[in-house]
Amino acid sequence: MRHKLAIAAALAALASPALAQSQGDWTLGFGIANVNPKSDNGTLAGGTVPVSIDDNMRPSITFEYFIRDNIGIEVLGALPFKHSIKSNGTEIGTVKHLPPVVSLQYHFDAHPRWKPFVGLGVNFTGFWDGEAKGPLAGSDLRVKNSWGLAAHLGVDHWINERSALRADLRWIDIGADVELNGQNIGTVDVDPVVVGISYVMKF
């Protein structure tokens, strides 16, 4: 009886692939990401103009190369995000941005199919197409580019050896100087949480 159980266990192990991510593997993910700025985004004009920034959702793409078993370097990209900038409920401008992130990530080999991971990286956020609106209409509004740290937390559910569904959260340190008609009027603290869902393929 014990021999039969041992044989059955061995066959079950062969039937359920480990799905580990090994050195030299790489993955490509396509999904959607929602950038949610924190609730208090700072003040402009010497503290007299409080600002808030709304959220925005766009398609995203990730590429990750595994330099060691379960350790990968990931690059995050997306289509441009567009945000509305408001003060006391009134829109005073809009701006577009891209926040690419490069992260070093560790994937836990905790379960045959559920693979949580954590990561830490560097973010560059490029802003453009600033447009002043409302009481600032006609002014030249510019938001300067930003560098900062980024943290990543998520889990992959592997459907088979080559594909997985991913849910993840990122926190990105984004603090950008704002100029109006060439004059610096303060800094906006975006510091968003980015919520993502994607389909990941391993090669």
C-alpha positions as a printed Julia matrix, in Angstrom:
203×3 Matrix{Float64}:
   0.0    0.0     0.0
   2.83   2.39    0.89
   4.51   1.69   -2.44
   1.3    2.51   -4.3
   0.95   5.81   -2.41
   4.56   6.73   -3.17
   4.07   5.99   -6.87
   0.86   8.04   -6.92
   2.6   10.98   -5.23
   5.45  10.82   -7.73
   3.05  10.79  -10.67
   1.13  13.73   -9.2
   4.36  15.7    -8.88
   5.17  15.01  -12.52
   1.67  16.07  -13.56
   1.95  19.42  -11.68
   4.93  21.37  -13.09
   6.86  23.49  -10.61
   6.49  26.57  -12.82
   9.57  28.15  -11.28
  11.17  31.09  -13.06
  14.74  30.2   -13.87
  17.86  32.13  -14.81
  17.66  33.13  -18.47
  13.84  33.14  -18.63
  12.06  36.31  -19.66
   8.45  37.41  -19.51
   6.28  39.85  -21.43
   3.08  41.22  -19.9
   0.16  43.19  -21.36
  -2.49  44.77  -19.15
  -4.06  47.91  -17.76
  -2.75  50.22  -15.05
  -4.63  52.82  -13.03
  -2.51  55.66  -11.6
  -4.08  56.9    -8.34
  -2.3   60.01   -6.95
  -2.38  60.45   -3.19
  -5.19  62.61   -1.8
  -3.11  65.64   -0.72
  -0.95  66.82   -3.61
   0.49  69.95   -2.01
   0.06  73.69   -2.56
   1.28  76.21   -5.12
   1.88  79.98   -5.13
   3.41  80.12   -1.67
   0.88  77.8    -0.08
  -2.19  79.77   -1.2
  -3.39  77.37   -3.92
  -4.09  73.77   -2.78
  -4.01  71.26   -5.63
  -5.46  67.81   -6.28
  -4.74  65.45   -9.17
  -7.25  62.93  -10.51
  -6.55  59.31  -11.48
  -6.2   57.86  -14.98
  -6.14  54.36  -16.53
  -4.12  53.29  -19.57
  -2.77  50.09  -21.22
   0.56  48.9   -19.81
   3.41  46.62  -20.83
   6.14  44.9   -18.78
   9.33  43.09  -19.71
  11.32  41.06  -17.17
  14.58  39.14  -17.55
  15.66  36.66  -14.87
  19.32  37.14  -13.96
  19.09  34.37  -11.34
  16.46  31.79  -10.4
  13.43  33.79   -9.15
  15.31  37.13   -9.41
  14.46  39.38  -12.34
  14.96  42.89  -13.68
  11.66  44.36  -14.88
  10.88  47.37  -17.06
   7.4   48.93  -16.9
   5.94  51.0   -19.73
   2.5   52.32  -20.69
   0.63  54.6   -23.03
   0.67  58.25  -21.85
  -1.47  59.12  -18.84
  -3.44  62.39  -18.71
  -4.39  64.05  -15.43
  -6.59  66.97  -14.44
  -5.14  69.4   -11.89
  -7.73  71.06   -9.65
  -7.76  73.63   -6.88
 -10.75  73.77   -4.52
 -12.75  71.75   -7.04
 -11.94  73.99  -10.04
  -9.81  72.64  -12.89
  -6.74  74.83  -13.34
  -4.86  72.65  -15.81
  -4.11  69.3   -17.4
  -0.85  67.46  -18.03
   0.33  64.23  -19.67
   3.04  61.97  -18.29
   4.84  58.64  -18.64
   6.32  56.93  -15.54
   8.64  54.13  -16.74
  10.09  52.06  -13.88
  13.08  49.7   -13.74
  12.88  47.27  -10.79
  14.86  44.42   -9.26
  12.32  41.78   -8.23
  12.22  38.59   -6.18
   9.6   35.94   -6.98
   8.74  33.59   -4.11
   8.54  29.92   -5.07
   5.82  29.35   -2.47
   3.21  27.4    -4.44
   3.11  25.43   -7.71
   0.86  28.03   -9.35
   0.59  31.1    -7.06
   3.84  33.12   -7.15
   3.94  36.32   -5.06
   6.75  38.8    -5.72
   8.25  42.03   -4.39
  10.41  44.61   -6.11
  12.27  47.88   -5.62
  13.35  50.18   -8.38
  13.88  53.62   -9.9
  11.27  55.73  -11.67
  11.62  58.52  -14.22
   8.44  60.5   -14.85
   8.37  62.71  -17.93
   5.67  65.41  -18.09
   4.54  67.3   -21.19
   1.54  69.05  -22.8
   0.78  71.1   -19.71
  -2.29  73.24  -20.41
  -3.55  75.98  -18.09
  -7.33  76.14  -17.7
 -10.03  77.97  -15.76
  -8.66  81.06  -13.96
  -5.18  80.31  -15.38
  -6.32  79.98  -19.02
  -3.89  81.62  -21.42
  -0.88  81.09  -19.13
   2.08  78.85  -19.9
   1.82  75.88  -17.48
   4.71  73.43  -17.24
   5.37  70.47  -14.93
   9.02  69.46  -14.68
  10.3   65.88  -14.96
  10.87  63.8   -11.82
  13.12  60.99  -10.53
  12.21  58.8    -7.56
  12.08  55.35   -5.98
   9.36  52.8    -6.72
   8.14  49.77   -4.74
   6.3   46.82   -6.29
   4.12  44.06   -4.8
   2.07  41.46   -6.66
   1.14  37.87   -7.37
   1.11  35.7   -10.5
  -1.37  32.88  -11.0
   0.22  30.52  -13.51
  -2.41  29.02  -15.81
   0.17  26.74  -17.46
   3.94  26.63  -18.0
   3.92  29.64  -20.31
   1.19  32.03  -19.17
  -0.07  33.7   -16.0
  -2.56  36.26  -14.75
  -1.03  39.02  -12.63
  -2.43  41.46  -10.07
  -0.04  44.05   -8.66
   0.39  47.31   -6.76
   3.14  49.89   -7.14
   4.01  52.95   -5.11
   6.0   55.59   -6.99
   7.73  58.62   -5.49
   6.82  61.5    -7.85
   7.43  65.09   -6.8
   7.52  67.62   -9.63
   8.21  71.35   -9.8
   5.53  73.48  -11.48
   6.2   76.59  -13.56
   3.69  79.25  -14.62
   4.85  81.68  -17.32
   8.44  80.62  -16.64
   8.29  81.19  -12.88
   8.5   78.36  -10.34
   5.31  78.37   -8.26
   5.89  75.25   -6.14
   5.94  71.47   -6.18
   3.18  68.9    -6.61
   3.54  65.63   -4.7
   1.86  62.97   -6.83
   3.17  59.82   -5.07
   0.61  57.5    -6.72
  -0.42  53.94   -6.04
  -0.61  52.15   -9.4
  -3.07  49.25   -9.57
  -2.46  46.78  -12.38
  -3.95  43.65  -13.95
  -2.12  41.91  -16.78
  -1.57  38.75  -18.81
   2.03  37.52  -18.6
   3.8   35.19  -21.05
   7.08  33.39  -20.27
   9.7   32.62  -22.91
